[in-house]
Amino acid sequence: MAQQLHFDLPAKPALGRGDFFVSPANALAVAMIDMSQGWPSGKLVLSGPGGAGKTHLAHVWAAASGARIVAARDLEQGDIPDLASGPIAVEDVPDIADHPQAQEALFHLHNLALAEGNRLLLTGRGAPRHWRLSLPDLQSRVDGTHHVALEPPDDALLAALLAKLFADRQIAPKPDLIPYLVTRIDRSFDAAASVVARLDRAALTEARPLTRALAVRLLGGDATSS
């Protein structure tokens, strides 16, 4: 079959509160985001693996609180007093483990925001004690921040995640596709994102509908298995 030319356009994720599926794997984190006025000392660390929903929840919180969101690696060039003037979310803090100046900026942002009574959300992969920030004063403040983790997905969350990833790409999969994928892919957010991208690419390239049969062929499974 001749291959069809296609454009691999990036998906546009839906980041609203109603687009986030709550399950036992993330219920505690969602509850903490929803009750940010009660964060101990006005700050929170939200951790989890890639694709777990850290950015999504940061946007949910920002929409509810009026917070701004900034990548940790951009703090070095940021206006720290301006960023500290309201609630602020700093994403991907472990990314600056080898960037002393960005860590200094985050240290000052942390102190100034809290001194002014503004809430601070920090996100990153893994537990904060593993972020390996080289600035001891910053690491100690991160270690002393209340921490909530997004856990690996259960079946319900994995199915909802797959549905959302397809919807982000404006794809309506056949009804039997998602249940099949839940039983066949690794139980991780990255695996879900990868298989959706692979299926989308294969369907576009071959000009075929996105069906369970395509997934069976792509994943090397058995079309008759559950």
C-alpha positions, 0 to 999 in steps of 0.5 A: 500500500502506498504511503500517504504524506502527512504532517505530524502536528503537535497535539494541543492538550486540554488543560481545564479542571474538567479535563483531569480524570480523578482516580485513587492514583492522583486523588490526594494531589488533586485535593491539595491543588483544590485546597491551596489556601491550606498549604502548609507555609503557603507552598507545595511540591507536586511530583510525578513521572513524565506525563502524570499531569503535573503541568495540567494541575499547575494550569488548573491551579493557575486558573483558579488562583491567578498564578503565573507559571514559569519554567525553572530554567527560565528563572535566571533571566526572570524578574524575581520581584515581579514573579514573587508579587503574586502566586507562582508555579515553578515547573521542572525544578530538577532541570536546574540541578546543574545551573547555580544561577537559576537555583539562586533565582529560585531561592530568592523567589521562594523567600520573597514570595512567601514573605509577601504572603503569596503561594508557591507551587514547585513541580518535578519528577521524583521525590524532592530529596532526589532533585540534587539541587547544588545550593544547600539552602534551596534544597533544604527549603524544598525538603521542608515543603509539603510534598504530594506525589502523582502515582503511576496510573491504575486501570481507570486512570490509564483508560482515561489518559488514553482517551484524553490523549486521543482527544487532544489529537482530535481522534475518536478511537473505536470503542474496543481500542482503549480497553485493548491498549490498557491490557497491552501497554506498560502501566506508565504515562510515557507508554500511553503517550508513546502508543497514542503517537505511534497509532496516530502516525500509522493511521495517517501514514497508511490512510487507515482508521484507528482500530484495534486491528491496527493496534494489534499489528503495531503492538504484535498482539493477538486480535482475539485476545482481551 
